[in-house]
Amino acid sequence: MSRREKAVQILQPGAPEVLQLVDIEVGEPGPGEIRIRHQACGLNYIDVYHRNGSYPLPLPARLGMEGAGVIEALGEGVTHLSVGDRAAYASQPPGAYCTARVMPARCVVRLPDTISFETGAAMMLKGLTAQYLLRRTLPQGGLQAGDFVLFHAAAGGVGLIACQWARALGLQLIATAGSDEKCALALASGASHAINYRREDFAARVREITGGKGVKVVYDSVGLDTFEGSLNSLAAFGLLVSFGNASGFAPPVQLGQLAAKGSLYVTRPTLFTHLATREATQAMADDLFSVVGSGQVKIHVEQRYALDQVVQAHRELEARTTIGSGVLLI
Ligand SMILES: NC(=O)c1ccc[n+]([C@@H]2O[C@H](COP(=O)([O-])OP(=O)(O)OC[C@H]3O[C@@H](n4cnc5c(N)ncnc54)[C@H](OP(=O)(O)O)[C@@H]3O)[C@@H](O)[C@H]2O)c1
């Protein structure tokens, strides 16, 4: 039996106005799939790349990669979930901006009762990203309490989670952000220092803060605008983790530059490699649920929209006027 639901789709890439709310048919889950009825879905910067064509999708395309709701039906072979479970996910393929969907069960986990649907929808993609960055994407010898790291766009969705998680790990996280208000928020969330990178040369400030040494890791999701400064902020043998391109794609790396700047390392990870198996997804989610459950990490849901306000939600995300996480409430 199929039912009529609502979903956001694009017919071609472009500005926020290409997002349209349409009626869709949602059927029964096949083997390895579930049907979930959403209560909320998360807004992420990757949705902008999907919408504007930076990350091309086959068209027409549905958008959204994060959601929370109730499991309505199970396909054959799904044993880790039950009908009626509260659940949440960060997952390929896109399509979370909808009332209900059929999707692979592999990336869907049970949501602890203490975590609301809104928080669940706001934290899975961003929180699992902070998890793999701070816990699994490390320099030679790892990170120890007291070490300096630099985290760009630190007042954003991933950023505010990372500030708090870094504090819980004893790291000194130097935040960058695009306004003084955002810098203050990053500091209040656990950053040891904050730099307004629209006003200041962040690489020079990082040298000052670290007594000339530089940081062990730069977590850079801004891309084009920060790439060079990020390399210049690293200590010898430091690691540049380029994990996004909010300002445009980072330029190609000249390998010789890495030698000249101190035998540096560069990596370009994506969450979805880390979520390749159900076991890995569950282990990462358990780690995230534990820091959220203990109160070490609070999920800042600062923007809330109805599904039919998705165009406005994208405008605001791109205009850099948002802080923390945003959700579409179903
Ligand atoms: N590779 C992965 O696995 C992975 C997973 C999740 C997210 N990401 C990336 O992580 C980043 C953060 O994601 P998010 O969803 O939490 O978004 P977000 O940080 O809430 O929003 C993006 C932020 O980027 C900053 N920014 C700098 N230059 C910009 C520009 N020219 N245009 C727009 N924004 C600009 C803005 O903060 P300021 O005003 O403070 O500069 C903006 O608020 C994104 O780049 C995303 O693609 C990567």
The ligand as an SDF file (V2000), in Angstrom:
LIG
                    3D

 48 52  0  0  0  0  0  0  0  0999 V2000
   32.9310   16.2330    5.4350 N   0  0  0  0  0  0  0  0  0  0  0  0
   32.0130   15.9400    6.3260 C   0  0  0  0  0  0  0  0  0  0  0  0
   31.9070   14.8150    6.7780 O   0  0  0  0  0  0  0  0  0  0  0  0
   31.0680   17.0050    6.8030 C   0  0  0  0  0  0  0  0  0  0  0  0
   29.9900   16.6640    7.6080 C   0  0  0  0  0  0  0  0  0  0  0  0
   29.1850   17.6860    8.1130 C   0  0  0  0  0  0  0  0  0  0  0  0
   29.4450   19.0080    7.7850 C   0  0  0  0  0  0  0  0  0  0  0  0
   30.4840   19.2880    6.9580 N   0  0  0  0  0  0  0  0  0  0  0  0
   30.8020   20.6790    6.6250 C   0  0  0  0  0  0  0  0  0  0  0  0
   30.9740   21.3850    7.8320 O   0  0  0  0  0  0  0  0  0  0  0  0
   30.5710   22.7290    7.6580 C   0  0  0  0  0  0  0  0  0  0  0  0
   29.6030   23.0960    8.7420 C   0  0  0  0  0  0  0  0  0  0  0  0
   28.3540   22.4700    8.4860 O   0  0  0  0  0  0  0  0  0  0  0  0
   27.0500   22.9580    9.2370 P   0  0  0  0  0  0  0  0  0  0  0  0
   25.9230   22.2350    8.5930 O   0  0  0  0  0  0  0  0  0  0  0  0
   27.2670   22.8620   10.6960 O   0  0  0  0  0  0  0  0  0  0  0  0
   26.9410   24.4900    8.7810 O   0  0  0  0  0  0  0  0  0  0  0  0
   27.1730   25.8210    9.6410 P   0  0  0  0  0  0  0  0  0  0  0  0
   28.5470   25.7930   10.2300 O   0  0  0  0  0  0  0  0  0  0  0  0
   26.0480   25.9880   10.5770 O   0  0  0  0  0  0  0  0  0  0  0  0
   27.0800   26.9240    8.5220 O   0  0  0  0  0  0  0  0  0  0  0  0
   28.1750   27.2080    7.6980 C   0  0  0  0  0  0  0  0  0  0  0  0
   29.0330   28.3360    8.2750 C   0  0  0  0  0  0  0  0  0  0  0  0
   30.1800   28.4850    7.4510 O   0  0  0  0  0  0  0  0  0  0  0  0
   30.6950   29.7810    7.6400 C   0  0  0  0  0  0  0  0  0  0  0  0
   31.0960   30.3780    6.3710 N   0  0  0  0  0  0  0  0  0  0  0  0
   32.3330   30.8600    6.0980 C   0  0  0  0  0  0  0  0  0  0  0  0
   32.3770   31.3670    4.8710 N   0  0  0  0  0  0  0  0  0  0  0  0
   31.1450   31.2280    4.3340 C   0  0  0  0  0  0  0  0  0  0  0  0
   30.5780   31.6030    3.0870 C   0  0  0  0  0  0  0  0  0  0  0  0
   31.2840   32.2220    2.1290 N   0  0  0  0  0  0  0  0  0  0  0  0
   29.2640   31.3100    2.8810 N   0  0  0  0  0  0  0  0  0  0  0  0
   28.5310   30.6920    3.8140 C   0  0  0  0  0  0  0  0  0  0  0  0
   29.0310   30.3120    5.0240 N   0  0  0  0  0  0  0  0  0  0  0  0
   30.3220   30.5940    5.2760 C   0  0  0  0  0  0  0  0  0  0  0  0
   29.5820   30.6240    8.3050 C   0  0  0  0  0  0  0  0  0  0  0  0
   29.9820   30.8650    9.6610 O   0  0  0  0  0  0  0  0  0  0  0  0
   30.7780   32.2380   10.0060 P   0  0  0  0  0  0  0  0  0  0  0  0
   29.8440   33.3710    9.7080 O   0  0  0  0  0  0  0  0  0  0  0  0
   31.1100   32.0940   11.4370 O   0  0  0  0  0  0  0  0  0  0  0  0
   31.9750   32.2650    9.1150 O   0  0  0  0  0  0  0  0  0  0  0  0
   28.3840   29.7010    8.2580 C   0  0  0  0  0  0  0  0  0  0  0  0
   27.5070   29.9300    9.3270 O   0  0  0  0  0  0  0  0  0  0  0  0
   30.0210   22.8350    6.2240 C   0  0  0  0  0  0  0  0  0  0  0  0
   31.0450   23.3220    5.3830 O   0  0  0  0  0  0  0  0  0  0  0  0
   29.6960   21.3980    5.9020 C   0  0  0  0  0  0  0  0  0  0  0  0
   29.6980   21.1400    4.5460 O   0  0  0  0  0  0  0  0  0  0  0  0
   31.2850   18.3170    6.4620 C   0  0  0  0  0  0  0  0  0  0  0  0
  1  2  1  0
  2  3  2  0
  2  4  1  0
  4  5  1  0
  4 48  2  0
  5  6  2  0
  6  7  1  0
  7  8  2  0
  8  9  1  0
  8 48  1  0
  9 10  1  0
  9 46  1  0
 10 11  1  0
 11 12  1  0
 11 44  1  0
 12 13  1  0
 13 14  1  0
 14 15  2  0
 14 16  1  0
 14 17  1  0
 17 18  1  0
 18 19  2  0
 18 20  1  0
 18 21  1  0
 21 22  1  0
 22 23  1  0
 23 24  1  0
 23 42  1  0
 24 25  1  0
 25 26  1  0
 25 36  1  0
 26 27  1  0
 26 35  1  0
 27 28  2  0
 28 29  1  0
 29 30  1  0
 29 35  2  0
 30 31  1  0
 30 32  2  0
 32 33  1  0
 33 34  2  0
 34 35  1  0
 36 37  1  0
 36 42  1  0
 37 38  1  0
 38 39  2  0
 38 40  1  0
 38 41  1  0
 42 43  1  0
 44 45  1  0
 44 46  1  0
 46 47  1  0
M  CHG  2   8   1  16  -1
M  END
$$$$
